[in-house]
């Protein structure tokens, strides 16, 4: 099989960005070691990732509804959207069993993501496919279906043998999967999952980073980076790699901000009840740092607390100057104030 020709030009700034991400990972590791409830925070991050990755593709469920679906609670919503969330949760939890350079595992992950939702779940598409903008204009036409199996095998073989840094390699594979568009549906979800998988195999911390949330918040830039990467005569995914390096760094900053809240300015002899409240406060700050538009009710659902309890904590945090409300109660958002 012919080796894959190079499909990106390197930017000298990448070395600086990679160095910064390495330093951030060390800070994340230290922050996690100091955290009082890592497992719960990791679950919250994964819920946020599932919500963001499905929302990018048009899923209408709110974060609170997604949380209820994952926790097995009844949800009133489109059955397709509910199944999509259940599938994504399953696929992300199966990550430790995937090998990123295995075509069979890629197909298996796609089957998990699209189970009962499309006719060719877990199979490469049998027909042509095109990406069309909201105004109906053709943005991109995927590879010929007859070429898809070989192109995907070629891409994963490149990933397995390439000496590119995992941060670069994972972004390049993500882009190329979108470019080939190997599946009838679910290409965006599998691309984001596969990048997370490649990064998690390099550093396990990435399994829990809210990268999809950052992509969701910058969705227009995400699609622009994809378009810019094949706008010229030759494919060059340098713009997409640029975008993803920034998104990865921002997701690490978010996680560090969250974990930093565990270092509490309180006497060493605090009682058990205070300790429990500190944990709730930390989790509220974690959620608001990542999803600033959450309502008190949605935070309560995520943390399995009563809305009144959450409102009491929000009031205390505002009085302490640790959060502030920007805009109205209905349309505004929260800002977590940096602590010196």
Long-range contacts (C-beta under 8 A, 24 or more apart in sequence): 1-150, 1-153, 1-154, 1-157, 2-154, 3-154, 3-157, 3-158, 4-154, 4-155, 4-157, 4-158, 7-172, 7-176, 7-235, 7-236, 7-237, 8-168, 8-172, 8-236, 8-237, 8-238, 8-241, 9-236, 9-238, 10-168, 10-238, 11-238, 11-241, 11-242, 14-168, 14-241, 14-242, 14-245, 17-245, 17-246, 17-249, 18-165, 18-167, 18-168, 18-245, 20-249, 21-167, 21-245, 21-248, 21-249, 21-252, 24-249, 24-252, 24-253, 24-256, 25-203, 25-205, 25-252, 27-252, 27-256, 28-205, 28-252, 28-255, 28-256, 28-259, 29-205, 31-255, 31-256, 31-259, 31-260, 31-262, 32-205, 32-259, 34-259, 34-262, 34-263, 35-259, 35-262, 35-282, 36-262, 36-275, 36-278, 36-279, 36-282, 37-279, 37-282, 37-283, 40-283, 41-258, 41-259, 41-283, 41-286, 42-208, 44-283, 44-286, 44-287, 44-302, 45-208, 45-209, 45-210, 45-255, 45-290, 46-89, 46-92, 46-93, 46-208, 47-302, 48-210, 48-212, 48-213, 48-287, 48-290, 48-291, 49-92, 49-196, 49-210, 49-211, 49-212, 49-213, 50-85, 50-88, 50-89, 50-92, 50-212, 51-85, 51-213, 52-210, 52-212, 52-213, 52-215, 52-216, 53-88, 53-188, 53-189, 53-192, 53-193, 53-212, 53-215, 53-216, 54-81, 54-84, 54-85, 54-88, 54-189, 55-216, 56-188, 56-192, 56-212, 56-215, 56-216, 56-219, 56-222, 57-84, 57-188, 57-189, 59-84, 59-85, 61-85, 62-298, 63-291, 63-294, 63-298, 63-302, 64-297, 64-298, 64-301, 64-302, 67-298, 67-301, 67-302, 68-301, 80-117, 83-115, 83-116, 83-117, 84-117, 87-112, 87-113, 87-114, 87-115, 87-117, 88-113, 88-189, 90-115, 91-189, 91-193, 92-193, 92-196, 95-193, 95-196, 95-197, 95-200, 95-207, 98-197, 100-156, 100-159, 100-173, 100-194, 100-197, 100-198, 100-201, 101-156, 101-157, 101-159, 101-160, 102-156, 103-149, 103-152, 103-153, 103-156, 106-152, 106-156, 106-190, 106-194, 109-190, 109-193, 109-194, 110-183, 110-186, 110-190, 113-186, 113-189, 113-190, 113-193, 114-183, 114-185, 114-186, 117-185, 117-186, 118-184, 118-185, 118-186, 119-184, 120-183, 120-184, 123-183, 124-148, 124-149, 124-152, 124-182, 124-183, 125-181, 125-182, 125-183, 125-184, 126-184, 127-184, 129-181, 129-184, 131-181, 139-227, 140-179, 140-181, 140-226, 140-227, 140-230, 142-179, 142-180, 142-181, 142-182, 143-179, 143-180, 143-181, 143-182, 148-180, 148-182, 151-180, 151-182, 152-177, 152-180, 152-182, 155-180, 159-198, 166-198, 166-199, 166-201, 166-202, 166-203, 167-199, 167-245, 167-248, 168-241, 169-198, 170-194, 170-195, 170-198, 170-199, 170-202, 170-244, 171-195, 171-237, 171-240, 171-241, 171-244, 171-245, 172-237, 172-241, 173-198, 174-240, 174-244, 175-226, 175-229, 175-237, 175-240, 175-241, 176-237, 178-226, 179-229, 179-230, 179-235, 179-237, 195-244, 199-248, 208-255, 209-248, 209-251, 209-252, 209-255, 210-251, 210-254, 210-255, 210-290, 211-247, 211-248, 211-251, 213-251, 213-254, 213-290, 213-291, 214-247, 214-250, 214-251, 214-254, 215-247, 218-243, 218-247, 222-247, 254-289, 254-290, 257-285, 257-289, 257-336, 257-338, 258-282, 258-285, 258-286, 258-289, 258-290, 260-339, 261-285, 261-286, 277-313, 280-305, 280-309, 280-313, 281-313, 281-316, 281-317, 284-310, 284-313, 284-314, 284-317, 285-317, 285-322, 285-323, 285-336, 288-323, 288-334, 288-336, 289-336, 292-333, 292-334, 292-335, 292-336, 293-333, 293-334, 294-334
